[in-house]
Amino acid sequence: MTLRALAPLTIRFDGKAVQIAPGACFTVTDQQAQRLFERVPGKVEVLDLPPAPPAEPLQPGWLVCYRDRAGRLAGGCDDRANGTVKACQGDGGRWTVTLTNGQRLPLSAVLSVAKTNDAGAGLSAWSTREHGYDGEGR
């Protein structure tokens, strides 16, 4: 865990006294950090932040094309009722796309994506194989 000193500190590391100036950053174990918080409250702050959740690869309103259970292409610009994204939710590295018709499908089933504006007009389109789900590459 990375901490920053907010005041001058003298801390023992491996039996040696170490002087830490205000503003200095240093790394300690979680146990060492807990002891510091108890012994010198308000004199250190945590710099490590939890990682941000990954951004949704598909945004609400975008259009997707996929193969239905019969193997036919579905969704896309010609079939907006069956291809408009309502939400894209992640669960442990796996994404599920919920469409506005209530259907749910794994992100891996999406073959192509069309990005739309707020009015539903297409701005750009791409195949996921070559350009990834967000159009920015794999």
HELIX and SHEET records of a PDB file:
HELIX    1   1 ASP A   30  ARG A   39  1                                  10    
HELIX    2   2 CYS A   77  ASN A   82  5                                   6    
HELIX    3   3 LEU A  107  ALA A  109  5                                   3    
HELIX    4   4 THR A  128  HIS A  131  1                                   4    
SHEET    1   A 3 CYS A  25  THR A  27  0                                        
SHEET    2   A 3 THR A   2  ALA A   5 -1                                        
SHEET    3   A 3 VAL A  44  VAL A  46 -1                                        
SHEET    1   B 2 LEU A   9  PHE A  13  0                                        
SHEET    2   B 2 LYS A  16  ILE A  20 -1                                        
SHEET    1   C 4 LEU A  73  GLY A  75  0                                        
SHEET    2   C 4 LEU A  63  ARG A  67 -1                                        
SHEET    3   C 4 VAL A 110  THR A 116 -1                                        
SHEET    4   C 4 GLY A 122  SER A 127 -1                                        
SHEET    1   D 3 VAL A  85  ASP A  91  0                                        
SHEET    2   D 3 ARG A  94  LEU A  99 -1                                        
SHEET    3   D 3 ARG A 104  PRO A 106 -1                                        
END                                                                             
